[in-house]
């Protein structure tokens, strides 16, 4: 196996080291909020909430109180755990009612498909109660204290960064209600790069949560505003749906890849897809291929195809369907048996366009006590459903777009059911005292990014920043194999001759990775060069 040429993948960044704490995320001001929290006596979990809340303000296109939040973590005591805070469909959202509501004029309701935006895609948001549960169970500060930086950014203003400004532009077409435009289009238009903006309505909602707790979002005036807004547009969300929601603390799922243990979230999230792909890749020794070879991309891609095939066929809310042991080594051996040096087709579970460009924020935090946490927050597509709850400044997610109105589909819509969820934070145990919290946000890029980052570190011994910088591939909704320009230049033509449908995508379509590591007490962090990424440390 040849060593990779790291100079080929080098960005202007290097791995960042710190003694007391490290925060990696996609926006510098949010990372700073996390570091401030650590300096003020909070631990990694407090810093995660403070950073996530700040991202709701400084990267409002990708995340918000109207979305969901998940965590994977290892505590200073050595406990490995997970938090899932995502709600389900409204209790009144039957397939029949939604079909009738979304059918186009002249279309039979039976032919209607789940829309990508609008009131019928709004599921119960988990963010506020997820933040509160994280703080209460794992942190040492109050929720109100952890929201102060976000409130300050929302009310006093902040300058918009380049990537966020570009993501904000589509809000001009998405938001049609006057109150939505006033909340997210300051001055009547998307902000430009470097322009200072305030989000006062969102700031007021955060102040309310800081003073009253998350119940304000689920049982109080904010809950009423959410339900009223969705219902006014023909949706079925009620205050009772919101009040019934609670986050869950649960055991993660895991597998080993060449001696490294990788932890993911269980269903209804797509973590099993990453684990199955790693197991198949290990079975066929994909990581033995030279780094710059066609074989490396081909064999990892074939492993990924099978994992997507199975994941999209079986993964759903586990309260509604039984799910096979997709993360087992035996399952991977069976699935690897038909892999050859020729590309294969899949018949079920090809990633669809709904999550091709989904927007998410990811952050990772490590502290000097031994806590490491991967924390991920999203509304699904940029600005979510396009529905903003009254004057709260809270844009509601469109996670329900992942449901199907097909009666036979495993992710068919049912009242109270949680949709298939793309969000997957992750952990890696490289050695007994060497732990990393990581993730690669971006719809169906997420499990593919997990596989590539882990392989870069384990198979090719890359430093953690180089592992994030390295050019990526992704398997797409139309069955093609998309490559970043740097990778296409080296192997694209040969992959095409081998039979792959190769396409070239701009770097913004290959996810946003973050990683922090505690290796025997040495803290380090790496961030995504494709975003406005930043590692804060002290």
C-alpha positions in Angstrom: 0.0 0.0 0.0 1.5 3.3 -1.0 1.5 6.3 1.3 -0.7 9.2 0.2 0.9 12.4 -1.0 -0.4 14.7 1.7 0.9 17.8 -0.1 -1.7 17.1 -2.8 -4.5 17.5 -0.3 -3.0 20.3 1.8 -5.1 23.3 2.8 -3.8 26.3 4.5 -4.8 24.7 7.8 -3.0 22.4 10.2 -4.3 20.4 13.1 -5.0 22.7 16.1 -3.8 21.7 19.6 -5.0 22.9 23.0 -4.4 22.1 26.6 -7.8 22.9 28.3 -10.5 22.7 25.6 -11.1 22.6 21.9 -14.3 23.4 19.8 -14.6 22.6 16.1 -17.5 23.9 14.0 -18.4 25.7 10.8 -18.5 29.3 12.0 -15.8 31.2 14.0 -18.2 33.2 16.2 -20.0 30.0 17.3 -16.7 28.3 18.1 -15.8 31.4 20.2 -19.1 31.0 22.1 -18.1 27.5 23.0 -14.6 28.5 24.1 -16.1 31.3 26.2 -18.3 28.7 27.9 -15.4 26.5 28.7 -13.4 29.4 30.1 -16.4 30.4 32.3 -16.5 27.0 34.0 -18.7 25.0 31.7 -17.7 21.5 30.5 -17.8 20.1 26.9 -21.6 19.6 27.0 -22.3 23.2 28.1 -20.0 24.3 25.3 -21.8 22.1 22.8 -25.1 23.7 23.7 -23.7 27.3 23.7 -22.1 26.6 20.3 -25.2 25.1 18.8 -27.3 28.0 20.0 -24.9 30.5 18.5 -25.0 28.6 15.2 -28.8 29.1 15.2 -28.1 32.8 14.9 -24.9 33.1 12.9 -25.7 30.2 10.5 -29.5 30.5 10.5 -29.8 29.0 7.0 -28.7 25.6 8.3 -30.1 25.2 11.8 -32.7 26.5 14.2 -35.0 26.0 17.2 -37.5 24.6 14.7 -35.3 21.6 14.0 -33.8 18.5 15.7 -30.6 17.8 17.7 -28.5 14.7 18.3 -25.4 13.8 20.3 -22.8 11.1 20.7 -20.4 11.4 23.5 -17.9 9.9 25.9 -17.9 11.3 29.4 -15.0 11.9 31.7 -16.2 8.8 33.6 -15.8 6.7 30.5 -19.5 6.3 29.7 -20.4 6.2 26.0 -23.9 7.4 25.2 -26.2 9.1 22.8 -29.0 11.6 22.9 -31.8 11.7 20.3 -34.1 14.7 20.3 -36.3 14.5 17.2 -40.1 14.6 17.1 -42.6 12.7 15.0 -45.4 13.6 12.6 -48.4 15.3 14.1 -51.1 13.0 15.5 -53.5 14.1 12.8 -51.2 13.6 9.9 -52.5 10.5 8.2 -51.5 9.5 4.7 -55.0 10.0 3.5 -55.3 13.5 4.9 -51.9 14.6 3.6 -52.5 13.1 0.1 -55.7 15.1 -0.2 -54.1 18.2 1.0 -51.0 18.1 -1.3 -52.6 16.7 -4.5 -52.2 19.0 -7.4 -55.3 20.3 -9.1 -56.7 17.5 -11.3 -54.5 14.9 -9.7 -55.9 11.9 -7.9 -54.9 12.0 -4.2 -53.6 8.4 -4.5 -50.9 9.7 -6.9 -49.7 12.5 -4.6 -46.2 12.5 -3.3 -44.8 14.0 -0.1 -43.7 17.6 -0.8 -40.3 18.9 0.0 -41.5 22.1 1.7 -44.6 23.5 3.3 -46.7 22.8 6.4 -47.1 19.0 5.8 -43.3 18.5 6.1 -43.2 20.0 9.6 -42.5 17.5 12.4 -42.2 18.2 16.1 -39.0 20.1 16.7 -36.5 18.6 19.2 -33.9 21.3 19.5 -35.0 23.2 22.6 -35.7 20.2 24.8 -32.6 18.5 23.5 -30.4 21.5 24.6 -32.2 21.5 27.9 -31.7 17.8 28.5 -28.0 18.0 27.5 -27.4 20.8 30.0 -29.4 19.1 32.8 -28.0 15.6 32.4 -24.4 16.2 31.3 -23.5 19.9 31.8 -22.8 22.0 34.9 -24.3 25.3 33.9 -27.9 26.4 33.4 -29.6 26.5 30.0 -30.1 30.2 30.3 -26.3 30.7 30.9 -25.5 28.6 27.8 -27.8 30.7 25.6 -26.3 34.1 26.4 -23.8 34.3 23.5 -26.5 33.4 21.0 -28.8 36.0 22.5 -26.0 38.6 22.2 -25.3 37.8 18.6 -29.0 37.9 17.7 -29.7 41.2 19.5 -26.4 43.1 19.0 -25.6 41.8 15.6 -22.8 40.0 13.8 -21.1 40.1 10.3 -22.2 37.5 7.9 -19.5 35.1 6.5 -19.0 34.1 2.9 -20.5 30.6 2.9 -23.5 31.7 5.0 -24.2 34.7 2.8 -24.3 32.4 -0.3 -26.7 30.0 1.6 -28.9 32.9 2.6 -29.7 34.0 -1.0 -32.4 31.4 -1.6 -34.4 32.8 1.3 -35.6 35.6 -1.0 -37.6 33.1 -3.0 -38.5 30.8 -0.1 -40.1 33.2 2.3 -43.3 34.7 1.0 -45.1 35.6 4.3 -44.3 39.1 5.5 -43.5 38.0 9.0 -41.1 35.4 7.7 -39.4 38.0 5.5 -39.1 40.4 8.4 -37.6 37.7 10.5 -34.9 36.5 8.1 -34.5 39.1 5.4 -33.2 42.2 7.3 -33.6 45.2 5.1 -35.9 43.2 2.8 -33.2 41.1 1.2 -30.6 38.5 2.0 -27.5 40.0 3.7 -24.3 40.4 1.8 -20.8 39.2 2.8 -19.5 41.2 5.8 -22.8 42.9 6.4 -23.8 43.1 10.1 -27.3 41.8 10.8 -29.5 41.3 13.8 -32.3 38.7 14.3 -34.3 40.4 17.1 -37.3 38.1 16.9 -35.2 35.0 17.3 -33.3 36.8 20.1 -36.5 37.4 22.0 -37.5 33.7 21.7 -34.1 32.7 23.0 -34.5 35.1 25.9 -37.9 33.5 26.7 -36.3 30.0 26.7 -33.5 31.2 28.9 -35.9 32.6 31.4 -38.7 29.9 31.2 -37.0 26.8 30.0 -37.8 24.7 27.0 -41.4 24.3 28.0 -42.0 27.7 26.4 -41.5 26.1 23.0 -43.7 23.1 23.8 -46.4 24.3 26.1 -46.3 28.1 26.2 -46.8 31.0 23.8 -44.2 29.8 21.3 -45.9 26.4 21.1 -49.2 28.2 20.3 -47.5 30.2 17.6 -46.0 27.1 16.0 -49.3 25.2 16.0 -51.3 28.2 14.8 -48.8 28.9 11.9 -48.8 25.3 10.7 -52.6 25.0 11.0 -53.2 28.3 9.2 -51.4 26.8 6.2 -53.4 23.6 6.2 -51.1 21.4 8.4 -52.0 19.3 11.4 -49.6 20.3 14.2 -51.2 20.9 17.6 -50.0 22.2 20.9 -50.7 18.7 22.3 -48.3 17.2 19.7 -45.6 19.6 20.9 -46.3 19.1 24.7 -46.0 15.3 24.4 -42.5 15.4 23.1 -39.4 14.3 25.2 -35.8 13.6 24.1 -34.2 10.2 24.6 -30.9 9.0 26.0 -30.0 5.7 24.4 -27.2 3.3 23.7 -25.3 3.9 20.4 -24.6 1.2 17.9 -21.0 0.3 17.0 -18.6 -1.8 15.0 -14.8 -2.2 14.7 -12.9 -1.2 11.6 -9.4 -2.6 11.6 -9.2 -2.2 15.4 -10.9 1.1 15.7 -14.3 1.1 17.3 -16.8 3.4 15.6 -20.0 4.5 17.3 -23.1 5.8 15.5 -26.7 6.6 16.3 -29.2 3.7 15.9 -32.4 4.0 13.8 -34.3 6.2 13.0 -31.0 7.7 12.0 -28.7 6.5 9.2 -25.8 5.5 11.4 -26.2 1.8 10.5 -25.4 2.7 6.9 -21.9 4.0 7.9 -21.3 0.9 10.0 -22.4 -1.6 7.4 -20.2 0.2 4.8 -17.2 0.0 7.0 -17.8 -3.7 7.7 -18.1 -4.5 4.0 -15.0 -2.4 3.2 -13.1 -4.3 5.9 -14.3 -7.6 4.5 -13.0 -6.8 1.0 -9.9 -5.0 2.2 -10.7 -1.8 0.4 -8.2 0.0 2.6 -5.4 -2.1 1.3 -5.5 -0.3 -2.1 -3.1 2.5 -2.8 -4.5 5.8 -1.7 -4.4 7.4 -5.2 -5.7 4.3 -7.0 -9.0 3.7 -8.8 -9.4 0.5 -6.7 -9.7 2.5 -3.5 -12.6 4.6 -4.7 -14.2 1.7 -6.5 -14.3 -0.8 -3.6 -15.3 1.7 -1.0 -18.0 3.0 -3.3 -19.3 -0.6 -3.9 -19.4 -1.1 -0.1 -21.3 2.2 0.2 -23.9 1.2 -2.5 -24.8 -1.9 -0.6 -25.1 -0.1 2.7 -27.4 2.5 1.2 -29.5 -0.2 -0.5 -30.0 -1.9 2.9 -30.3 1.2 4.9 -33.0 2.8 2.8 -34.9 -0.5 2.6 -35.0 -1.2 6.3 -34.1 1.8 8.5 -37.1 3.6 9.9 -38.6 4.4 13.3 -37.9 1.2 15.2 -41.2 1.4 17.0 -42.9 0.7 13.7 -40.7 -1.9 11.9 -38.1 -4.6 12.8 -34.7 -3.8 11.5 -32.1 -6.4 10.5 -28.6 -6.5 12.1 -27.1 -4.3 9.4 -24.0 -3.5 11.6 -23.0 -7.1 12.1 -19.9 -8.7 10.6 -21.8 -11.7 9.4 -24.3 -9.5 7.5 -21.4 -7.7 5.9 -19.8 -10.9 4.8 -22.9 -11.9 2.9 -23.3 -8.5 1.3 -19.6 -8.4 0.2 -19.8 -11.8 -1.6 -20.8 -10.4 -5.0 -18.5 -7.4 -5.1 -16.2 -7.6 -8.2 -13.9 -5.1 -10.0 -16.9 -4.0 -12.0 -19.5 -1.5 -10.8 -22.9 -2.8 -9.7 -26.4 -1.4 -9.7 -28.8 -1.1 -6.8 -32.5 -1.6 -7.0 -33.7 0.0 -3.7 -32.5 2.8 -1.5 -30.6 5.0 -3.9 -30.1 8.3 -2.1 -32.8 10.7 -3.3 -32.7 14.4 -4.2 -34.5 15.5 -1.0 -31.2 15.4 1.0 -28.8 16.1 -1.8 -28.1 19.6 -0.5 -29.5 19.4 3.0 -28.2 22.0 5.4 -27.0 21.1 8.8 -24.5 22.3 11.5 -22.1 20.0 13.3 -19.9 20.8 16.2 -17.4 18.8 18.2 -16.0 19.6 21.7 -13.4 18.1 24.0 -12.4 19.4 27.4 -9.5 18.6 29.7 -11.7 16.5 32.0 -12.0 13.8 29.3 -15.4 14.6 27.9 -15.7 14.5 24.1 -19.0 15.2 22.3 -20.2 15.3 18.7 -23.4 17.4 18.4 -25.5 17.9 15.3 -28.4 20.3 14.7 -30.6 20.8 11.6 -33.8 21.8 10.0 -33.1 19.5 7.0 -33.1 21.8 3.9 -31.9 25.4 4.0 -34.3 27.3 6.2 -36.4 24.2 6.5 -40.1 24.1 5.4 -40.3 27.8 4.6 -42.8 28.2 7.5 -41.9 30.7 10.2 -43.9 30.5 13.4 -45.7 33.9 13.8 -43.4 36.6 15.3 -41.1 34.1 17.1 -38.4 34.2 14.4 -38.4 30.4 14.5 -38.3 28.7 11.1 -39.7 25.2 11.2 -38.0 22.1 9.8 -39.1 20.1 6.8 -37.8 16.8 8.1 -41.2 15.2 7.2 -40.2 15.4 3.6 -38.3 12.1 4.3 -41.7 10.4 4.7 -43.4 8.5 1.9 -47.1 8.5 1.0 -46.7 5.0 -0.4 -48.5 2.5 1.8 -45.8 -0.1 1.3 -42.8 2.0 1.9 -40.8 1.4 5.2 -40.8 5.1 5.8 -44.5 5.6 5.1 -46.1 8.5 7.0 -47.9 7.6 10.1 -49.2 9.8 13.0 -46.6 10.2 15.6 -43.9 8.4 13.6 -40.4 9.8 13.4 -39.0 10.1 9.9 -35.8 8.5 8.6 -33.2 10.9 9.8 -30.0 11.8 8.0 -28.3 13.3 11.1 -25.4 11.2 12.5 -22.9 12.4 15.0 -20.1 9.8 15.6 -17.3 8.7 17.9 -14.1 6.7 17.3 -12.1 4.9 19.8 -8.6 4.5 18.4 -7.1 3.2 21.6 -8.1 2.9 25.3 -7.1 6.5 25.9 -7.5 7.9 22.4 -11.0 9.1 21.5 -12.4 11.3 18.7 -15.8 12.9 18.3 -16.5 13.7 14.7 -19.0 13.9 11.9 -19.6 15.0 8.3 -22.7 17.0 7.9 -24.6 17.1 4.6 -27.7 14.9 4.0 -26.7 11.5 2.5 -23.1 12.6 2.3 -22.9 12.0 6.1 -22.3 8.2 6.3 -20.1 8.4 3.1 -18.0 11.1 4.8 -17.7 9.1 8.0 -16.3 6.1 6.0 -13.8 8.3 4.2 -12.6 10.2 7.3 -12.1 7.0 9.3 -10.3 5.3 6.4 -8.0 8.3 5.9 -6.9 8.1 9.5 -6.9 4.3 10.0 -5.8 3.0 6.6 -3.6 5.9 5.5 -2.3 7.3 8.8 -3.3 10.9 7.9 -3.2 13.6 10.5 -6.7 14.6 11.4 -6.8 17.9 9.5 -5.4 16.2 6.4 -8.1 13.5 6.8 -10.7 16.2 6.4 -8.9 18.1 3.7 -8.5 15.1 1.4 -10.7 15.1 -1.7 -14.0 13.2 -1.5 -16.3 11.1 -3.6 -20.0 10.5 -3.1 -22.7 8.1 -4.3 -25.6 10.2 -5.5 -29.4 9.9 -6.0 -29.1 9.2 -9.8 -26.7 6.3 -9.2 -23.6 8.1 -10.3 -20.3 8.5 -8.5 -19.6 12.1 -8.0 -16.0 13.3 -7.4 -14.4 16.5 -6.2 -12.2 18.2 -8.8 -8.9 17.1 -7.3 -10.0 13.5 -7.2 -11.6 13.6 -10.6 -8.3 14.8 -12.1 -6.4 11.7 -10.8 -8.9 8.8 -11.1 -12.0 10.1 -12.8 -11.3 9.0 -16.4 -10.2 5.5 -15.2 -13.3 5.1 -13.1 -15.4 6.1 -16.1 -13.7 3.5 -18.3 -14.3 0.8 -15.6 -18.0 1.5 -16.0 -18.9 4.0 -13.3 -21.1 6.9 -14.2 -18.7 9.6 -13.0 -19.8 13.2 -12.5 -17.9 16.3 -11.2 -19.4 18.4 -8.4 -18.2 21.6 -6.7 -16.6 21.1 -3.3 -19.7 22.5 -1.4 -21.5 19.3 -2.2 -19.2 17.1 -0.2 -20.2 17.8 3.3 -18.8 19.7 6.3 -16.6 17.7 8.6 -15.5 18.5 12.2 -13.3 16.4 14.5 -11.9 16.8 18.0 -9.6 14.2 19.6 -8.3 13.5 23.1 -5.2 11.3 22.8 -4.0 10.5 26.3 -4.8 14.0 27.5 -3.5 15.8 24.4 -6.4 17.7 22.8 -6.6 18.5 19.1 -9.1 19.6 16.5 -9.7 19.8 12.8 -12.3 21.6 10.8 -13.9 21.6 7.3 -11.9 23.6 4.7 -15.0 23.6 2.4 -17.0 25.8 4.9 -16.3 28.8 7.1 -14.8 26.2 9.5 -12.9 27.2 12.7 -11.2 25.4 15.6 -11.2 27.4 18.8 -8.9 26.3 21.6 -7.3 27.5 24.8 
